[in-house]
Amino acid sequence: MDFFGAQERARRLTAWLVLLLIVAVIGMVVAAVAVVALAMVLLDGGQSAADPLAQALDPLLLGSVALGVLLVVGSGSLVRHLQLRAGGSAVAEALGGRPINGDTRNADERRLLNVVEEMAIAAGLPVPAVYLLDEPGINAFAAGHTPQDAVIGVTRGAIQTLARDELQGVIAHEFSHVLHGDMRLNMRLIALLYGILVIGLVGRMLLRGMATRRVVRGSRRGNGHAVLLGAGLALMLVGFVGTLCGNLIKAAVSRQREFLADASAVQYTRNPAGLADALKRVAAQGSELRATRAEEFSHLYFSRGLPGLRGLTATHPPLPTRIRRLEPEWDGSLPEPHAMRETIAAAGSGDERAQLRPPQATAQDAGTLMPTTATLVHRIGEPREQDMEQARGALAGIDPVLLEAAHESYAARAVIYGILMGAEPVSRARQREVLIEAALPDVLAELERLDQPLAGVQPGQRLALIELCLPLLRQLSVAQYARFRDCLERLMAAEDEPGALQWALHRLVVVGSEGATHHRGSRQSLVRIEDAVARLLSSLALAGNDEQARAAEAFREAADTLGLSMTLLPQPATLQELDWALARCRQLSDDERIRLIGAMASCVSHDGRVCPREAELLRAVAWSLDCPLPLSAMD
């Protein structure tokens, strides 16, 4: 599936969603007006000389009812939007999920983390936080506004029942939602539809309150009681209309996206049998969730999370239909349901990567042939089976001490500091002094312990280590993160000449921890931000070439790719200049960003080859431009 095309389709669906919401609200207003008009006629009972129907249709009364409905829907949506600002973690916690610690010794949890980490690194995405739902059903979801605040939630039933290739198919399905904009669309859907549901919830609360008062106060009756009872019934009726509309909207938006996510998962893993077998397990053992708020998030799940949603209100296609799309010859048989395994404590780290053979260093050092620019651009946001294999091998090649450190809070911060410290002894000594002044003692102790393993980090491994650390960085408290961010800024300021790669990795840490600042307003063209493009491409050319003449050739090739008349800026850019250039380039439209990524690829591969440092730099900058490059994109 085309990455940018999928993003654009998700944006169009958002526009349709708003239109459908308006239609639903109009339906609720009509229902509310009809209820009020009927109540006015019945309560009058012919006692008034005035025409009761005329009173019921009084424009002032009807306008007040319509305004009341709009205020309830709008305020409900706003409240839910504010509650979901934290991203996917808010959804996972609402469903009763708990984050899985990176240093878990549970074998099933460790296997799940391995699969999620491999998928993220293969796709060029930040590693999301992983939440475990203590549910027996087989289900999963992806939630968040951006890849930076995304989480993957998986039920205990899934990790204790599914084989590794089946679990990998489920996770690949969820990553498709992250890559293709479905996740952001689903979060907006939650907030918008909650306002519709609020009216029904208010009516239900009124009815429950009246029932409680009747039990407590016995036979005490009065007009107030009747009015409140009627109001509760009226709101329940209007809420029913809203709930029906909400379910229809969720179903219309969700079903087709599930088919596309299944297709993308097969593209990523090249293993349709894994996903098909996972769906068969779901059909045999169930996927329903027991959480109180499961209905609110029903369109997020891998499979149907609630009983009863069928036909037009079904948020997911029928399981047999999904299975036959993956396995046309399926005869309808299902595996025997089996009990979930007991919780198993893993021996040692519980990491299955120890059995994998790391890639040969000599092949990395020599560099790889660069594919054509058109091929590379086509691979944006489209991981494949070879990316998964490369990610697995790359992680197996990292020192196990560092892998373990990336999953522990203090040690993860030490890993980041070590990666971002300069190579020159004088700069490193100055940076250590800065950290002694500003960093926590426990982090400094970890940095000292990891000194030798960090010195052995190979080109191409830094990006993966940073991605592994990101989930823990996002879990830091406000005070902890403020200190961490201060240390990052001091580290970069103490470096004599921070290179483009060091800057790009620093930006990756910041954006991966805090999220990107999205530009609001009209999209820019390359011509209008030519100065920023020249600064960024000049930095890439100078980073990959020691000789000025060769850097000029690389820059000229990139400029020709864009059709722009630009001149190489001979001096390396400062960190502030690069931050400014990147912020400007993030304002580009999708088509223009595609062209820019192509020019960047031409710049780093003007000699026909790309070394691991250049590949790492290109992937880090593309990552910051919301253009995730899979690992094998530069093979």
Residue, then its C-alpha position, 0 to 999 in steps of 0.5 A: m500500500d502506498f504510504f502517502g496515499a494511505q495517509e491522504r485517504a485517512r485525512r479524507l475519511t476524517a472529513w467524511l467523519v465530520l460530515l457524518l457527525i453533523v448528520a448524526v447531530i441533526g438526527m439527534v436534534v430532530a429526535a429531541v425536538a419531536v420528544v419535546a413537542l410530544a411531551m408538550v401536547l401530552l402534558d397540556g391535556g387540552q387544558s390550555a386555550a392555546d394550541p398545544l402543537a403551536q406551543a410545542l413548535d415555538p421557535l424559541l423553545l425548539g431553538s433552545v432544545a437544539l442549542g442544548v443538544l449541540l452544547v452537550v455533544g460539543s462539550g462531551s467531545l471536547v472533554r474526551h479530546l482533552q482526556l486523550r491528549a496523552g495519546g495511546s496510553a490513555v486508551a490502554e489504561a482506560l481498558g485496564g492495561r498495564p505497561i510491560n516493563g522492558d526488563t520483564r522476565n516473563a517469557d510470553e511478555r518478552r516474546l511480545l516485546n521482541v516482536v514489537e521492537e523488531m517490527a518498529i525498527a524494521a519499519g523505521l518507526p519509534v518503538p511504541a510502549v506495549y500494554l498488556l490487558d488481563e483478558p482471556g480473549i485474543n485481541a490487540f489494538a494500536a492507539g495514539h495520535t502520532p507514532q511518537d505517542a502510540v501504544i500497542g495493547v495485547t491481551r494475555g489470551a493472545i500472548q499465551t495462545l498464539a505462536r510467534d508467527e501468528l503473534q507477528g501477523v497480529i502485530a504487523h496488522e496493528f503497525s499498519h494502522v500506525l503507518h497509514g494514519d488509521m490510528r489518528l483517525n480512530m482517536r478522533l472518532i473516539a472524541l467526536l462520538y463520545g459527545i453523541l453518547v453523553i446524552g444517552l448516558v445523562g438520561r441513563m443516570l437520571l433514570r437510575g437516580m429516580a429509581t434509587r429515590r423511589v426505593v428510598r422514599g417509598s411512595r412519595r410522588g410529585n410533579g418533579h418526579a414525573v418531570l425528571l422521569g420524563a426527561g430521563l426517558a427523553l434523553m434515553l431516546v435521543g441517546f439511542v438515536g445518537t448511539l445508533c448513529g455512532n455505531l453506524i459511523k464507526a462501522a462505516v469507517s472501520r471495516q474497510r480499514e481492517f481489510l487494508a490492515d490485513a493486506s498490509a500485514v501480509q505485505y510486511t511479513r510475507n506470511p499470510a498463513g501466520l495472520a490467517d492462523a491467528l484469525k482462526r484462533v480468534a474464531a475458535q476461542g473468542s476475542e470479546l473484552r470484559a473491560t467496562r469501557a470496551e464499547e467506546f473503543s470497539h473500532l480499535y481492536f484487531s477483532r470484534g471486542l463486543p458481542g452483538l455488533r453485526g450487520l451494519t453496526a459491525t466494526h469488523p468484517p466477518l472472520p470467515t471473510r477475512i480468513r478466506r481473503l488470506e487463505p482462499e482454499w480454507d475449508g472452514s475448519l478451526p483449531e481446537p481451543h486450548a487453555m492458556r499456558e501458565t505464566i512462565a518466568a524466562a531464564g536469564s533475559g528470556d531473549e530469543r535473539a541470542q540464537l540469531r547470528p549477527p550480520q557480518a561487520t565486513a559487509q556493513d563496513a564496505g557499504t551497500l549499493m544504493p537503489t534508485t531514488a524512485t525505488l527508495v521513495h516507494r519503500i517509505g512506510e512499507p516494511r517487508e519480510q527482509d526488513m524484519e530479518q535485518a532488524r532481528g539480525a541487527l538486534a542480535g549483533i548489539d552487545p547484550v549488555l546494551l540491549e538489557a540496558a536499553h530496557e532499564s530506566y537509568a541505564a537507558r538514559a546512560v545509553i542515550y548520553g553515551i551515543l550522543m557524546g562526541a568522538e573526540p577525547v577533548s569533547r568527551a571529557r568536557q561532556r562528562e564534566v557536564l553530566i557530572e554537574a547535571a545528571l543523576p548519580d544513578v545514571l552516571a554510575e550506569l554510564e560508567r558501567l556501560d563505557q566499554p560496551l558503548a565504545g564498541v557500538q558499530p555504525g548502524q546500531r545507534l539508531a536501533l538503540i535509541e529506538l529501544c530506549l524511547p518507550l522508557l524515556r516517554q514514561l519519565s516523570v515531568a521532573q525526570y524528563a526536564r533533567f534529562r532534556d537539560c542534560l541533552e542540551r548541555l551535551m550538545a553545547a559542550e561538543d566542539e563540532p557536532g556533526a549532522l549525524q549527531w544532530a539527527l540522532h539528537r533530534l530523533v531522541v527529542v521528537g521520539s520522546e516529546g512528539a513532533t510539533h505539527h505545522r498548522g496552516s498551508r503546506q509549503s513548496l520546495v521553491r518557497i523554502e529553498d534556503a532551508v532545503a539548501r541548508l539541509l542538503s549541504s549538511l548531508a553532503l558535507a557529512g558524507n564527504d571529507e573533500q569539498a569538491r566531492a561534497a559539491e558534486a553530491f550537493r549538485e546532484a541533489a539540487d538537479t534532482l529537485g530542479l532548483s538552482m542552489t549553492l552548497l553552503p561551505q561551512p557546517a551548519t550549527l545545531q540551531e540552523l539545522d533545527w530551523a531547516l528541519a522545521r521548515c521542511r516539515q511544512l512541505s506537502d506530501d508530494e514535496r516531501i517525497r521529492l526531498i527524500g529522493a534528493m537526500a538519497s541522491c546526495v548520500s549516494h552520489d558515488g553509487r554506494v551508501c555506508p552505514r553512517e550515511a544510511e543511519l543519517l538518512r533514516a534519522v532525518a527521514w524519520s524526523l520528517d515523518c517519512p519512515l524508511p525501512l531497514s532494507a530500503m537502501d539495499 
